[in-house]
Amino acid sequence: MIPNYDIPNDLIPSDPRFGCGPTLIPNETVQKLVDHGPHLLGTSHRSKAVKDLVKEIQQGLVNYFNLPSGYEVVLGNGGATFLFDAIGLGLVQKKSTHFTCGEFSNKWFKSHKLIPWIEAEEVAAEYGTGITAENRSDADMICVTLNETSTGVMVDSLPDVDEETILAVDATSGGGQVPCDLSKVDLFFFAPQKVFASEGGTFVAIMSPKAQKRALEINDSDRYIPGIMNWKTAMDNAEKNQTYNTPCISALFYLNEQIKRMNAVGYEGVIAEGNKRADFIYQWATNHPKLSCYISDQKYRSNAVATIDVDESFDVTPFIKELEQRQLVYGIGSYRKLGRNQFRIALFQAISFDDIVKLTKIIDLALK
Ligand SMILES: Cc1ncc(COP(=O)(O)O)c(C=O)c1O
């Protein structure tokens, strides 16, 4: 497809996975799971081994995010999309306001919009631009997406909300790498298939005392909430270091290993690593005659997901296909529904900086 396109051996990345979700799970983590397998996989999720694992995850996140006392780390199945509905059904009293700038933030809005007994309002920015959320006196939940995976926009700041309002942050994409003061946030949730280098299907919801109170108030009301979305059960189980129902134990294992790795560097350190990657990749794109940064406003450019537009004279589709066929690079196409002539590259902590540099050189060779 690309004639005479040779990639020197020293440019071959140590790992081909640059996708934004799911992301790579380090090989050594998978090997460690194999070694631990007989003592963990296929044991009861109410057993000591699994409860210890959940406890380590909870404690690891408390340390990593320096969570104020009273915050609860709740785990369950279903991923982030499941939580969109569970939040609308179980944590919004009357109205949620959603600040949206891409597919995922819009999807969260739509899931609340469909619930007949609450109101949902969307404040939307055009794709490719960012949005700064504000408090709204008529909403009891403000919904913010920390990092919009579809476009590569991260939030620049979070609003102060009043005592009656829940600030909810979907941190699935950049959570753990995009700066965020969790003491300001009431519900910080994610599925761990990105910065947390695990698999999809699990959710983590970090709840402030205010969010827990809201969950109990709605639980005690006569509102119907499907059993699987019962926040009280999920919170009660979290206190016992258990997931809501039978978990995917391997995903918990991978998540815990990545939390340990991230704790070794510290949140500030991981943010700094992300910024270094971001500075490098945006500089590269800015200086290249055939590339440009899709997000023009620098303050919204993500340190976790980089979106780089490519001049129309070069069609990225056959190039990306060829790299995948050669098993050299996976997952650098633009978000499906965005459909741009674009590279979207994950800058997640588990992806090596050297590999990101190599990837840019591989692209340079093709663009010559
Ligand atoms: C910001 C954001 N929110 C939500 C989701 C949906 O997550 P899940 O597939 O776990 O439901 C994604 C998935 O990529 C995401 O990037």
The ligand as an SDF file (V2000), in Angstrom:
LIG
                    3D

 16 16  0  0  0  0  0  0  0  0999 V2000
  -14.8020    9.5030   28.6140 C   0  0  0  0  0  0  0  0  0  0  0  0
  -15.4680    8.1740   28.4700 C   0  0  0  0  0  0  0  0  0  0  0  0
  -16.6090    7.9390   29.1370 N   0  0  0  0  0  0  0  0  0  0  0  0
  -17.2570    6.7690   29.0360 C   0  0  0  0  0  0  0  0  0  0  0  0
  -16.7770    5.7530   28.2490 C   0  0  0  0  0  0  0  0  0  0  0  0
  -17.5310    4.4610   28.1520 C   0  0  0  0  0  0  0  0  0  0  0  0
  -16.8780    3.5040   28.8990 O   0  0  0  0  0  0  0  0  0  0  0  0
  -17.3830    1.9830   28.9050 P   0  0  0  0  0  0  0  0  0  0  0  0
  -17.0380    1.4290   27.5800 O   0  0  0  0  0  0  0  0  0  0  0  0
  -16.6130    1.3790   30.0300 O   0  0  0  0  0  0  0  0  0  0  0  0
  -18.8290    1.9810   29.1560 O   0  0  0  0  0  0  0  0  0  0  0  0
  -15.5810    5.9310   27.5550 C   0  0  0  0  0  0  0  0  0  0  0  0
  -15.0350    4.8600   26.7020 C   0  0  0  0  0  0  0  0  0  0  0  0
  -14.0820    5.0030   25.9940 O   0  0  0  0  0  0  0  0  0  0  0  0
  -14.9190    7.1770   27.6670 C   0  0  0  0  0  0  0  0  0  0  0  0
  -13.7920    7.4070   26.9870 O   0  0  0  0  0  0  0  0  0  0  0  0
  1  2  1  0
  2  3  1  0
  2 15  2  0
  3  4  2  0
  4  5  1  0
  5  6  1  0
  5 12  2  0
  6  7  1  0
  7  8  1  0
  8  9  2  0
  8 10  1  0
  8 11  1  0
 12 13  1  0
 12 15  1  0
 13 14  2  0
 15 16  1  0
M  END
$$$$
